[in-house]
Each structure stands twice: as structure tokens, then as C-alpha cells.
Amino acid sequence: MNKLILVTNDDSIHSKGIGELVSVARLFGTVVVVAPDKPQSAMGHAITISNPLRIHKFSGFNGVDAYECSGTPVDCVKLAIFEILKRKPDLLLSGINHGENSSTNVLYSGTMSAAIEGAMEGIDSIGFSLSDFRPDADFDAVKKIAKKIIPQILKLGLPSNTCLNVNVPKLPMNKIKGIKVCSQAHNYWSDYFEAREDQFGRPYYWLTGDFSDVDQRNNTDLYALKNGYVSVVPTHFDLTNYTAIETIKFLEDERKFK
């Protein structure tokens, strides 16, 4: 049976990365694209509830049924499943993102939120990202990695409630050492705001910051990328800290409150 593959992203349907991913996905099944009509980076798992959502046919992928959506990446996934496809696809692919989504960046990433939404719907889902923010980035290495990973997931599947976060270093394929299955690094952004003024003298703020590289373990996604490996992190949406449950049992109280 021919597989149905949904492709989306957060850099918009007009980005180079999604076009490269579509070219790989169509090797393995029937592809339908539903992606934002404008960049939606760092939208996280946002959904649109205060504005109408609009969908228009997009003719930018030769021979592929595609739609551009006014909403977020997660909106795109929901609309694709319930309105366009009328069923769940066999595989959801998100990306290829211009810029890596390693460590805690996954919490902000629209690319990975789309993949996580797929996992929430019971769909095998993969997010692909490249450590290169340039609009004209070279995606050849990512495409070769995707051609290796996609058929394996189509054949073997993923654990329930789990998607893959795949990050590829900015290296030519002959310089990439291999693929590492690893954990998410526990690093974070040290945020600060720059106070500025516009041309009319009105104040505004610009978010900036530095990435705090405090997690030096050798089994994380950041370690793999720094050392020339592709990182693959199994990611799920259960945010429960199970190791802390027993630690905070002192909060439990079965008495009725007055």
C-alpha cells in the first residue's frame, strides 16, 4: 500500500528547506504539504484561536498536492489531518529547518512542535534541522540522512507518543562521522533585552542573549553535533518529572479541605 506522508515546517512553504524535504519524501510515498504562508519560527506549540485560519492551494512543488496556511505549524498539522487529508497520514515530516533545534531550543521550535503534534495524534513523526541559518543553505547532507532514516521508520515505526528530533551539523557528508541516538542537552538561553528607539523616538525592546553551554555530558545532542555527528533524540510530550514524584510526596493530603 502506498504510504501517505504529510510535510510541514515553520520557515514557511516558500523556504528552501521544505522544498528539499519534499524531494526526499516523494521517494517513499504520496506527499501532501501543508505549511505556513510566512515564517513561524519560535512559535512553539501555539495554535490560533482569535483569528480565522485560511488555506490556499500552492503550486510550488511540481506534482505534489500542497497548501499554504495562515496559521502556525501546529495549526497546519491539525488542518491537514482533519480538513485536507480527512485521515491521519502514515508519516509526518517537519523541516528541513534552517538552524538547529538542539537542547532546550526544542521547546520554542515550531518545526519540532509540528512533529510533537503528530506524535500526539498517534502519527510517526520526524523533525529535521540543519545547523545553518542561511536561506541558501546546502541541504545535501540532510537529504542523504533523511533517505536513510525515513524508510526505517516507515518499516519499523516509533514508540507511542514519540517523535524524532534529527539535527545535522553544518558539514559536507564526507565529514559527518555518523549518527548518534542521544539525549537532549540541559542547556538554556541567558536572555536579556536591548532597549532601543525607532525613527520616531519611541522606545522598544529587542530580545537577545547568549546560549549557556553548561551541560558537558558526552551523550547529548549538542555533544554529538559539536563532534561531527548527526544527533537523533527521541522526544515526547509528557513533561512529567517522574524522578521528582516521590521527592514531593510530602505535598499529598487526602483530608478534605474546609
PAVOFI-149061 format. One record per residue: chain; residue in one letter; x, y, z of N, C-alpha, C in turn; residue number from 0. Coordinates in pm, whole numbers, plus 50000, padded with zeros to 5 digits. Layout:
// PAVOFI-149061
<A; A; <X; Y; Z>; <X; Y; Z>; <X; Y; Z>; NUM> ...
// end
This chain:
// PAVOFI-149061
<A; M; <50085; 49879; 50000>; <50000; 50000; 50000>; <50088; 50125; 50000>; 0> <A; N; <50057; 50222; 49915>; <50134; 50345; 49908>; <50118; 50426; 50036>; 1> <A; K; <50228; 50473; 50091>; <50225; 50549; 50215>; <50186; 50694; 50189>; 2> <A; L; <50111; 50750; 50284>; <50072; 50890; 50279>; <50162; 50968; 50374>; 3> <A; I; <50233; 51067; 50322>; <50330; 51143; 50400>; <50292; 51290; 50402>; 4> <A; L; <50274; 51344; 50522>; <50246; 51486; 50540>; <50377; 51560; 50568>; 5> <A; V; <50399; 51669; 50495>; <50520; 51750; 50514>; <50478; 51891; 50556>; 6> <A; T; <50546; 51943; 50658>; <50521; 52079; 50705>; <50653; 52139; 50752>; 7> <A; N; <50648; 52262; 50803>; <50767; 52325; 50859>; <50728; 52450; 50936>; 8> <A; D; <50829; 52530; 50977>; <50797; 52659; 51039>; <50862; 52777; 50966>; 9> <A; D; <50950; 52749; 50870>; <51017; 52855; 50796>; <50933; 52907; 50680>; 10> <A; S; <50820; 52849; 50659>; <50721; 52882; 50557>; <50733; 52790; 50437>; 11> <A; I; <50625; 52781; 50363>; <50618; 52695; 50246>; <50711; 52745; 50134>; 12> <A; H; <50759; 52868; 50147>; <50845; 52928; 50046>; <50994; 52904; 50072>; 13> <A; S; <51028; 52841; 50184>; <51169; 52823; 50220>; <51234; 52712; 50137>; 14> <A; K; <51365; 52719; 50127>; <51439; 52617; 50054>; <51430; 52482; 50124>; 15> <A; G; <51435; 52484; 50257>; <51440; 52359; 50333>; <51323; 52267; 50309>; 16> <A; I; <51201; 52322; 50303>; <51085; 52235; 50284>; <51085; 52177; 50143>; 17> <A; G; <51132; 52253; 50047>; <51140; 52200; 49911>; <51234; 52081; 49902>; 18> <A; E; <51346; 52090; 49973>; <51442; 51979; 49975>; <51383; 51857; 50045>; 19> <A; L; <51305; 51879; 50152>; <51243; 51767; 50222>; <51136; 51700; 50137>; 20> <A; V; <51060; 51780; 50066>; <50958; 51724; 49976>; <51023; 51636; 49870>; 21> <A; S; <51138; 51677; 49818>; <51206; 51599; 49714>; <51248; 51462; 49765>; 22> <A; V; <51277; 51452; 49895>; <51312; 51322; 49956>; <51185; 51243; 49987>; 23> <A; A; <51087; 51309; 50048>; <50965; 51241; 50092>; <50892; 51173; 49977>; 24> <A; R; <50893; 51235; 49860>; <50818; 51179; 49747>; <50880; 51049; 49695>; 25> <A; L; <51001; 51015; 49740>; <51062; 50887; 49704>; <50996; 50771; 49778>; 26> <A; F; <50923; 50802; 49886>; <50873; 50696; 49974>; <50721; 50690; 49985>; 27> <A; G; <50649; 50775; 49913>; <50504; 50768; 49920>; <50439; 50888; 49855>; 28> <A; T; <50308; 50898; 49876>; <50231; 51013; 49827>; <50245; 51127; 49926>; 29> <A; V; <50289; 51240; 49878>; <50320; 51353; 49965>; <50211; 51461; 49955>; 30> <A; V; <50170; 51511; 50071>; <50084; 51629; 50079>; <50154; 51728; 50170>; 31> <A; V; <50163; 51853; 50124>; <50228; 51958; 50201>; <50124; 52055; 50255>; 32> <A; V; <50131; 52082; 50385>; <50052; 52189; 50446>; <50148; 52265; 50536>; 33> <A; A; <50178; 52390; 50500>; <50281; 52465; 50571>; <50242; 52611; 50581>; 34> <A; P; <50303; 52683; 50675>; <50268; 52825; 50693>; <50300; 52909; 50570>; 35> <A; D; <50219; 53013; 50547>; <50240; 53101; 50433>; <50346; 53208; 50460>; 36> <A; K; <50396; 53211; 50584>; <50500; 53307; 50623>; <50583; 53242; 50735>; 37> <A; P; <50703; 53293; 50762>; <50787; 53233; 50867>; <50716; 53230; 51002>; 38> <A; Q; <50728; 53116; 51070>; <50664; 53097; 51201>; <50765; 53038; 51300>; 39> <A; S; <50891; 53075; 51287>; <50993; 53025; 51378>; <50966; 53069; 51521>; 40> <A; A; <51005; 52983; 51615>; <50992; 53010; 51759>; <50848; 53026; 51805>; 41> <A; M; <50754; 52968; 51729>; <50614; 52974; 51770>; <50579; 52866; 51870>; 42> <A; G; <50671; 52769; 51890>; <50643; 52661; 51982>; <50517; 52587; 51943>; 43> <A; H; <50435; 52552; 52043>; <50315; 52473; 52017>; <50191; 52562; 52007>; 44> <A; A; <50210; 52686; 51965>; <50098; 52780; 51957>; <49993; 52735; 51856>; 45> <A; I; <49867; 52763; 51889>; <49756; 52742; 51797>; <49678; 52873; 51785>; 46> <A; T; <49607; 52888; 51677>; <49533; 53011; 51651>; <49389; 52997; 51699>; 47> <A; I; <49350; 53086; 51790>; <49213; 53079; 51843>; <49140; 53212; 51832>; 48> <A; S; <49209; 53320; 51795>; <49143; 53451; 51792>; <49134; 53510; 51652>; 49> <A; N; <49183; 53438; 51551>; <49175; 53483; 51413>; <49132; 53366; 51325>; 50> <A; P; <49069; 53395; 51212>; <49032; 53286; 51121>; <49156; 53226; 51056>; 51> <A; L; <49149; 53098; 51026>; <49256; 53030; 50954>; <49218; 53020; 50808>; 52> <A; R; <49314; 53049; 50721>; <49288; 53044; 50578>; <49387; 52950; 50510>; 53> <A; I; <49338; 52875; 50412>; <49420; 52781; 50337>; <49405; 52811; 50189>; 54> <A; H; <49516; 52808; 50118>; <49515; 52829; 49974>; <49603; 52724; 49907>; 55> <A; K; <49562; 52682; 49791>; <49644; 52589; 49713>; <49776; 52655; 49677>; 56> <A; F; <49882; 52571; 49675>; <50016; 52620; 49644>; <50073; 52534; 49533>; 57> <A; S; <50124; 52598; 49431>; <50169; 52523; 49312>; <50321; 52515; 49300>; 58> <A; G; <50391; 52537; 49411>; <50537; 52544; 49404>; <50610; 52412; 49400>; 59> <A; F; <50539; 52300; 49424>; <50603; 52169; 49422>; <50542; 52088; 49307>; 60> <A; N; <50617; 52068; 49206>; <50568; 52003; 49085>; <50513; 51863; 49114>; 61> <A; G; <50382; 51845; 49087>; <50320; 51715; 49104>; <50285; 51678; 49247>; 62> <A; V; <50300; 51772; 49340>; <50269; 51745; 49481>; <50153; 51834; 49525>; 63> <A; D; <50054; 51774; 49588>; <49939; 51846; 49641>; <49985; 51929; 49761>; 64> <A; A; <49975; 52061; 49752>; <50030; 52147; 49857>; <49936; 52262; 49889>; 65> <A; Y; <49940; 52306; 50016>; <49855; 52413; 50065>; <49936; 52503; 50157>; 66> <A; E; <49914; 52634; 50145>; <49974; 52729; 50238>; <49866; 52776; 50335>; 67> <A; C; <49906; 52788; 50461>; <49810; 52816; 50569>; <49852; 52942; 50642>; 68> <A; S; <49754; 53022; 50684>; <49782; 53146; 50755>; <49822; 53124; 50900>; 69> <A; G; <49813; 53002; 50950>; <49837; 52976; 51090>; <49976; 52926; 51124>; 70> <A; T; <49988; 52870; 51243>; <50114; 52821; 51297>; <50143; 52680; 51244>; 71> <A; P; <50263; 52628; 51268>; <50292; 52490; 51228>; <50194; 52388; 51286>; 72> <A; V; <50156; 52406; 51412>; <50061; 52312; 51473>; <49923; 52327; 51409>; 73> <A; D; <49883; 52450; 51379>; <49759; 52470; 51303>; <49763; 52391; 51173>; 74> <A; C; <49877; 52396; 51105>; <49891; 52327; 50976>; <49869; 52177; 50991>; 75> <A; V; <49927; 52120; 51097>; <49912; 51976; 51120>; <49765; 51942; 51147>; 76> <A; K; <49701; 52018; 51232>; <49561; 51991; 51266>; <49470; 52004; 51143>; 77> <A; L; <49488; 52110; 51067>; <49407; 52129; 50948>; <49432; 52021; 50844>; 78> <A; A; <49557; 51981; 50832>; <49590; 51875; 50736>; <49517; 51746; 50771>; 79> <A; I; <49521; 51707; 50898>; <49461; 51580; 50939>; <49309; 51583; 50927>; 80> <A; F; <49248; 51690; 50976>; <49103; 51689; 50992>; <49025; 51751; 50875>; 81> <A; E; <49092; 51835; 50795>; <49019; 51902; 50688>; <49070; 51867; 50548>; 82> <A; I; <49198; 51848; 50533>; <49254; 51826; 50399>; <49267; 51677; 50369>; 83> <A; L; <49336; 51604; 50455>; <49355; 51461; 50432>; <49234; 51379; 50474>; 84> <A; K; <49160; 51428; 50572>; <49044; 51358; 50629>; <49085; 51229; 50699>; 85> <A; R; <49213; 51209; 50719>; <49262; 51093; 50796>; <49405; 51121; 50839>; 86> <A; K; <49456; 51036; 50925>; <49592; 51052; 50972>; <49690; 50994; 50868>; 87> <A; P; <49796; 51067; 50837>; <49895; 51013; 50744>; <49977; 50903; 50808>; 88> <A; D; <50051; 50830; 50727>; <50138; 50724; 50779>; <50265; 50781; 50841>; 89> <A; L; <50303; 50901; 50797>; <50426; 50962; 50846>; <50414; 51113; 50833>; 90> <A; L; <50465; 51185; 50934>; <50472; 51330; 50930>; <50618; 51372; 50933>; 91> <A; L; <50656; 51457; 50839>; <50792; 51510; 50833>; <50786; 51661; 50846>; 92> <A; S; <50869; 51717; 50935>; <50872; 51861; 50957>; <51013; 51914; 50930>; 93> <A; G; <51023; 52021; 50850>; <51155; 52077; 50819>; <51171; 52097; 50669>; 94> <A; I; <51292; 52092; 50621>; <51417; 52092; 50695>; <51437; 52232; 50751>; 95> <A; N; <51458; 52243; 50881>; <51468; 52373; 50944>; <51602; 52439; 50914>; 96> <A; H; <51597; 52569; 50887>; <51719; 52648; 50870>; <51769; 52685; 51008>; 97> <A; G; <51861; 52608; 51065>; <51909; 52627; 51201>; <51876; 52506; 51286>; 98> <A; E; <51966; 52472; 51377>; <51947; 52350; 51456>; <51840; 52368; 51564>; 99> <A; N; <51781; 52258; 51607>; <51683; 52256; 51715>; <51729; 52160; 51823>; 100> <A; S; <51847; 52186; 51875>; <51904; 52100; 51978>; <51873; 52156; 52117>; 101> <A; S; <51900; 52074; 52219>; <51885; 52114; 52358>; <51746; 52170; 52385>; 102> <A; T; <51736; 52273; 52470>; <51606; 52327; 52508>; <51543; 52412; 52398>; 103> <A; N; <51614; 52433; 52287>; <51554; 52502; 52174>; <51430; 52430; 52125>; 104> <A; V; <51421; 52300; 52154>; <51306; 52222; 52109>; <51176; 52276; 52168>; 105> <A; L; <51184; 52342; 52283>; <51064; 52395; 52347>; <51007; 52514; 52272>; 106> <A; Y; <51090; 52586; 52199>; <51047; 52704; 52125>; <51021; 52673; 51978>; 107> <A; S; <51072; 52563; 51930>; <51074; 52534; 51787>; <50937; 52503; 51730>; 108> <A; G; <50899; 52577; 51625>; <50778; 52543; 51552>; <50795; 52415; 51473>; 109> <A; T; <50916; 52391; 51423>; <50945; 52267; 51350>; <50917; 52146; 51436>; 110> <A; M; <50972; 52146; 51556>; <50955; 52030; 51643>; <50815; 52025; 51705>; 111> <A; S; <50751; 52139; 51725>; <50614; 52137; 51776>; <50520; 52070; 51677>; 112> <A; A; <50545; 52090; 51547>; <50465; 52021; 51446>; <50484; 51871; 51455>; 113> <A; A; <50610; 51827; 51475>; <50637; 51684; 51490>; <50575; 51628; 51618>; 114> <A; I; <50582; 51706; 51724>; <50523; 51662; 51852>; <50372; 51653; 51840>; 115> <A; E; <50311; 51746; 51769>; <50166; 51739; 51745>; <50131; 51611; 51671>; 116> <A; G; <50214; 51575; 51573>; <50194; 51449; 51503>; <50197; 51331; 51598>; 117> <A; A; <50297; 51330; 51688>; <50307; 51222; 51787>; <50184; 51218; 51877>; 118> <A; M; <50134; 51334; 51915>; <50013; 51341; 51997>; <49894; 51279; 51926>; 119> <A; E; <49893; 51287; 51794>; <49784; 51229; 51715>; <49810; 51083; 51678>; 120> <A; G; <49919; 51027; 51731>; <49949; 50886; 51704>; <50015; 50862; 51569>; 121> <A; I; <50080; 50965; 51515>; <50148; 50955; 51386>; <50298; 50948; 51407>; 122> <A; D; <50366; 50855; 51339>; <50512; 50855; 51341>; <50560; 50985; 51279>; 123> <A; S; <50642; 51060; 51352>; <50678; 51195; 51309>; <50828; 51220; 51330>; 124> <A; I; <50886; 51297; 51237>; <51028; 51329; 51243>; <51047; 51476; 51210>; 125> <A; G; <51127; 51545; 51292>; <51168; 51681; 51262>; <51313; 51682; 51218>; 126> <A; F; <51341; 51744; 51105>; <51478; 51753; 51052>; <51525; 51898; 51058>; 127> <A; S; <51647; 51919; 51109>; <51704; 52053; 51117>; <51852; 52049; 51078>; 128> <A; L; <51899; 52159; 51021>; <52039; 52173; 50982>; <52099; 52291; 51057>; 129> <A; S; <52221; 52274; 51105>; <52289; 52380; 51180>; <52341; 52489; 51087>; 130> <A; D; <52252; 52548; 51012>; <52288; 52654; 50917>; <52165; 52740; 50894>; 131> <A; F; <52171; 52865; 50936>; <52055; 52954; 50928>; <52041; 53022; 50791>; 132> <A; R; <52138; 53006; 50705>; <52135; 53078; 50578>; <52016; 53035; 50491>; 133> <A; P; <51949; 53130; 50427>; <51837; 53094; 50338>; <51877; 53001; 50225>; 134> <A; D; <52003; 53012; 50180>; <52050; 52928; 50069>; <52140; 52814; 50118>; 135> <A; A; <52115; 52766; 50239>; <52197; 52659; 50298>; <52202; 52536; 50208>; 136> <A; D; <52311; 52462; 50218>; <52329; 52338; 50142>; <52268; 52223; 50222>; 137> <A; F; <52160; 52165; 50171>; <52089; 52060; 50243>; <52123; 51919; 50195>; 138> <A; D; <52227; 51904; 50116>; <52259; 51773; 50059>; <52282; 51667; 50166>; 139> <A; A; <52355; 51701; 50272>; <52382; 51604; 50378>; <52254; 51564; 50450>; 140> <A; V; <52166; 51662; 50477>; <52040; 51631; 50546>; <51954; 51538; 50460>; 141> <A; K; <51952; 51564; 50330>; <51873; 51480; 50240>; <51923; 51335; 50242>; 142> <A; K; <52054; 51317; 50246>; <52109; 51181; 50250>; <52076; 51112; 50382>; 143> <A; I; <52081; 51189; 50491>; <52044; 51134; 50623>; <51896; 51098; 50624>; 144> <A; A; <51813; 51186; 50568>; <51669; 51161; 50564>; <51637; 51036; 50482>; 145> <A; K; <51708; 51017; 50372>; <51687; 50898; 50289>; <51723; 50770; 50364>; 146> <A; K; <51808; 50781; 50464>; <51845; 50665; 50545>; <51744; 50640; 50657>; 147> <A; I; <51696; 50748; 50719>; <51610; 50735; 50837>; <51464; 50707; 50799>; 148> <A; I; <51412; 50777; 50699>; <51269; 50767; 50667>; <51223; 50624; 50638>; 149> <A; P; <51292; 50549; 50551>; <51242; 50413; 50524>; <51247; 50322; 50646>; 150> <A; Q; <51342; 50345; 50736>; <51350; 50263; 50857>; <51230; 50289; 50947>; 151> <A; I; <51189; 50416; 50958>; <51073; 50449; 51042>; <50945; 50399; 50977>; 152> <A; L; <50934; 50410; 50846>; <50816; 50357; 50776>; <50804; 50207; 50796>; 153> <A; K; <50916; 50137; 50804>; <50914; 49992; 50821>; <50895; 49950; 50966>; 154> <A; L; <50967; 50013; 51058>; <50971; 49968; 51196>; <50885; 50051; 51291>; 155> <A; G; <50853; 50174; 51253>; <50771; 50260; 51338>; <50848; 50315; 51456>; 156> <A; L; <50777; 50393; 51539>; <50833; 50454; 51658>; <50750; 50414; 51780>; 157> <A; P; <50809; 50423; 51900>; <50728; 50400; 52021>; <50614; 50500; 52027>; 158> <A; S; <50505; 50462; 52092>; <50389; 50551; 52100>; <50426; 50682; 52169>; 159> <A; N; <50361; 50789; 52128>; <50378; 50923; 52186>; <50519; 50978; 52166>; 160> <A; T; <50591; 50928; 52067>; <50730; 50967; 52047>; <50754; 51012; 51903>; 161> <A; C; <50829; 51121; 51889>; <50877; 51163; 51758>; <51028; 51175; 51764>; 162> <A; L; <51091; 51195; 51649>; <51237; 51207; 51644>; <51277; 51350; 51615>; 163> <A; N; <51376; 51398; 51690>; <51437; 51528; 51665>; <51574; 51502; 51604>; 164> <A; V; <51585; 51523; 51473>; <51709; 51494; 51400>; <51778; 51625; 51364>; 165> <A; N; <51901; 51641; 51412>; <51980; 51760; 51382>; <52108; 51719; 51310>; 166> <A; V; <52140; 51792; 51204>; <52256; 51760; 51121>; <52355; 51876; 51130>; 167> <A; P; <52483; 51847; 51158>; <52583; 51955; 51166>; <52609; 52018; 51030>; 168> <A; K; <52661; 52139; 51033>; <52693; 52212; 50910>; <52826; 52159; 50855>; 169> <A; L; <52819; 52042; 50793>; <52937; 51976; 50739>; <52900; 51906; 50609>; 170> <A; P; <52994; 51891; 50517>; <52967; 51807; 50400>; <52952; 51662; 50443>; 171> <A; M; <52882; 51583; 50364>; <52852; 51446; 50403>; <52978; 51365; 50434>; 172> <A; N; <53086; 51388; 50360>; <53208; 51310; 50383>; <53281; 51349; 50511>; 173> <A; K; <53234; 51456; 50577>; <53293; 51496; 50705>; <53207; 51453; 50825>; 174> <A; I; <53085; 51407; 50799>; <52997; 51364; 50907>; <53037; 51223; 50951>; 175> <A; K; <53060; 51206; 51082>; <53116; 51082; 51135>; <53013; 50970; 51149>; 176> <A; G; <52886; 51006; 51158>; <52783; 50904; 51175>; <52660; 50962; 51242>; 177> <A; I; <52575; 50874; 51292>; <52451; 50912; 51359>; <52455; 50864; 51503>; 178> <A; K; <52423; 50954; 51596>; <52419; 50919; 51738>; <52276; 50937; 51792>; 179> <A; V; <52224; 50833; 51855>; <52098; 50845; 51929>; <52135; 50894; 52068>; 180> <A; C; <52080; 51006; 52109>; <52128; 51069; 52232>; <52015; 51140; 52307>; 181> <A; S; <52053; 51205; 52415>; <51955; 51277; 52497>; <51963; 51425; 52466>; 182> <A; Q; <51863; 51496; 52509>; <51857; 51641; 52493>; <51949; 51706; 52595>; 183> <A; A; <52036; 51795; 52551>; <52125; 51864; 52644>; <52046; 51959; 52734>; 184> <A; H; <52092; 51973; 52858>; <52024; 52059; 52956>; <52087; 52199; 52955>; 185> <A; N; <52088; 52261; 52841>; <52139; 52397; 52829>; <52023; 52494; 52810>; 186> <A; Y; <52051; 52621; 52817>; <51944; 52720; 52811>; <51999; 52853; 52761>; 187> <A; W; <51907; 52943; 52727>; <51945; 53077; 52685>; <51950; 53172; 52805>; 188> <A; S; <52058; 53248; 52816>; <52066; 53357; 52914>; <52013; 53482; 52844>; 189> <A; D; <51884; 53507; 52863>; <51818; 53613; 52788>; <51845; 53751; 52846>; 190> <A; Y; <51844; 53849; 52760>; <51840; 53989; 52802>; <51779; 54070; 52688>; 191> <A; F; <51736; 54190; 52720>; <51669; 54275; 52623>; <51751; 54401; 52597>; 192> <A; E; <51764; 54437; 52471>; <51828; 54562; 52434>; <51720; 54670; 52421>; 193> <A; A; <51736; 54778; 52494>; <51643; 54890; 52483>; <51684; 54975; 52363>; 194> <A; R; <51591; 54998; 52271>; <51619; 55074; 52151>; <51512; 55179; 52128>; 195> <A; E; <51534; 55262; 52027>; <51433; 55360; 51986>; <51413; 55350; 51836>; 196> <A; D; <51286; 55365; 51792>; <51260; 55366; 51648>; <51286; 55505; 51591>; 197> <A; Q; <51259; 55523; 51461>; <51291; 55651; 51396>; <51207; 55766; 51446>; 198> <A; F; <51101; 55734; 51521>; <51015; 55839; 51577>; <51046; 55866; 51724>; 199> <A; G; <51151; 55803; 51775>; <51190; 55824; 51913>; <51113; 55742; 52013>; 200> <A; R; <51034; 55647; 51965>; <50955; 55564; 52055>; <51038; 55445; 52101>; 201> <A; P; <51035; 55415; 52230>; <51118; 55304; 52282>; <51060; 55167; 52246>; 202> <A; Y; <51149; 55073; 52225>; <51108; 54934; 52209>; <51221; 54845; 52258>; 203> <A; Y; <51194; 54715; 52268>; <51291; 54619; 52320>; <51316; 54509; 52219>; 204> <A; W; <51439; 54463; 52214>; <51479; 54357; 52122>; <51540; 54243; 52203>; 205> <A; L; <51475; 54125; 52195>; <51522; 54010; 52272>; <51652; 53957; 52213>; 206> <A; T; <51750; 53938; 52297>; <51876; 53878; 52255>; <51927; 53793; 52371>; 207> <A; G; <52048; 53745; 52364>; <52100; 53661; 52471>; <52212; 53571; 52423>; 208> <A; D; <52265; 53494; 52516>; <52373; 53401; 52487>; <52330; 53260; 52528>; 209> <A; F; <52373; 53162; 52450>; <52339; 53025; 52483>; <52437; 52973; 52586>; 210> <A; S; <52386; 52929; 52699>; <52468; 52884; 52811>; <52501; 52736; 52794>; 211> <A; D; <52626; 52707; 52760>; <52669; 52571; 52731>; <52720; 52504; 52859>; 212> <A; V; <52628; 52478; 52953>; <52669; 52425; 53083>; <52670; 52272; 53088>; 213> <A; D; <52596; 52209; 53001>; <52585; 52063; 53002>; <52699; 52004; 52918>; 214> <A; Q; <52797; 51946; 52984>; <52914; 51893; 52915>; <52913; 51741; 52906>; 215> <A; R; <52796; 51677; 52925>; <52790; 51531; 52911>; <52821; 51491; 52768>; 216> <A; N; <52873; 51370; 52751>; <52912; 51324; 52617>; <52806; 51239; 52548>; 217> <A; N; <52682; 51243; 52601>; <52575; 51165; 52539>; <52457; 51253; 52497>; 218> <A; T; <52484; 51382; 52473>; <52377; 51475; 52438>; <52380; 51513; 52291>; 219> <A; D; <52272; 51576; 52247>; <52264; 51620; 52109>; <52370; 51725; 52077>; 220> <A; L; <52394; 51818; 52168>; <52494; 51921; 52143>; <52634; 51862; 52131>; 221> <A; Y; <52665; 51765; 52216>; <52796; 51699; 52209>; <52813; 51629; 52074>; 222> <A; A; <52708; 51560; 52030>; <52715; 51490; 51902>; <52740; 51589; 51788>; 223> <A; L; <52664; 51699; 51785>; <52678; 51797; 51678>; <52817; 51860; 51678>; 224> <A; K; <52867; 51894; 51796>; <52999; 51956; 51806>; <53110; 51863; 51759>; 225> <A; N; <53085; 51734; 51768>; <53187; 51637; 51732>; <53162; 51571; 51596>; 226> <A; G; <53077; 51634; 51515>; <53062; 51592; 51378>; <52963; 51480; 51353>; 227> <A; Y; <52872; 51456; 51448>; <52771; 51352; 51432>; <52632; 51412; 51412>; 228> <A; V; <52547; 51337; 51346>; <52404; 51369; 51342>; <52344; 51325; 51475>; 229> <A; S; <52266; 51412; 51537>; <52201; 51375; 51664>; <52056; 51336; 51638>; 230> <A; V; <52013; 51228; 51701>; <51874; 51182; 51694>; <51823; 51167; 51837>; 231> <A; V; <51728; 51250; 51876>; <51673; 51247; 52012>; <51528; 51202; 52006>; 232> <A; P; <51494; 51090; 52071>; <51353; 51051; 52082>; <51283; 51150; 52177>; 233> <A; T; <51180; 51214; 52128>; <51117; 51325; 52200>; <50970; 51295; 52221>; 234> <A; H; <50919; 51326; 52342>; <50776; 51307; 52366>; <50719; 51427; 52439>; 235> <A; F; <50588; 51427; 52453>; <50519; 51546; 52504>; <50481; 51533; 52651>; 236> <A; D; <50517; 51424; 52717>; <50490; 51408; 52860>; <50598; 51483; 52936>; 237> <A; L; <50562; 51595; 52997>; <50660; 51679; 53067>; <50674; 51644; 53214>; 238> <A; T; <50615; 51533; 53256>; <50624; 51491; 53395>; <50767; 51458; 53433>; 239> <A; N; <50813; 51511; 53546>; <50943; 51473; 53601>; <50920; 51355; 53696>; 240> <A; Y; <50928; 51235; 53642>; <50893; 51116; 53720>; <50985; 51095; 53839>; 241> <A; T; <51111; 51135; 53827>; <51204; 51115; 53938>; <51171; 51206; 54057>; 242> <A; A; <51092; 51310; 54033>; <51058; 51404; 54140>; <50929; 51367; 54213>; 243> <A; I; <50854; 51272; 54162>; <50724; 51240; 54221>; <50740; 51197; 54367>; 244> <A; E; <50830; 51106; 54393>; <50849; 51060; 54531>; <50907; 51171; 54618>; 245> <A; T; <50989; 51256; 54558>; <51053; 51363; 54635>; <50952; 51463; 54690>; 246> <A; I; <50843; 51486; 54618>; <50745; 51585; 54665>; <50618; 51520; 54717>; 247> <A; K; <50627; 51394; 54756>; <50510; 51325; 54813>; <50460; 51394; 54939>; 248> <A; F; <50547; 51473; 55004>; <50505; 51541; 55126>; <50389; 51638; 55101>; 249> <A; L; <50363; 51672; 54976>; <50253; 51763; 54943>; <50117; 51694; 54942>; 250> <A; E; <50118; 51561; 54935>; <49991; 51489; 54928>; <49914; 51501; 55060>; 251> <A; D; <49785; 51512; 55047>; <49699; 51522; 55164>; <49562; 51472; 55125>; 252> <A; E; <49516; 51364; 55185>; <49387; 51304; 55147>; <49272; 51355; 55233>; 253> <A; R; <49302; 51446; 55323>; <49195; 51504; 55405>; <49114; 51602; 55323>; 254> <A; K; <48987; 51614; 55353>; <48903; 51709; 55284>; <48936; 51851; 55332>; 255> <A; F; <48942; 51942; 55238>; <48971; 52080; 55272>; <48844; 52150; 55318>; 256> <A; K; <48860; 52235; 55416>; <48744; 52307; 55468>; <48716; 52427; 55379>; 257> 
// end
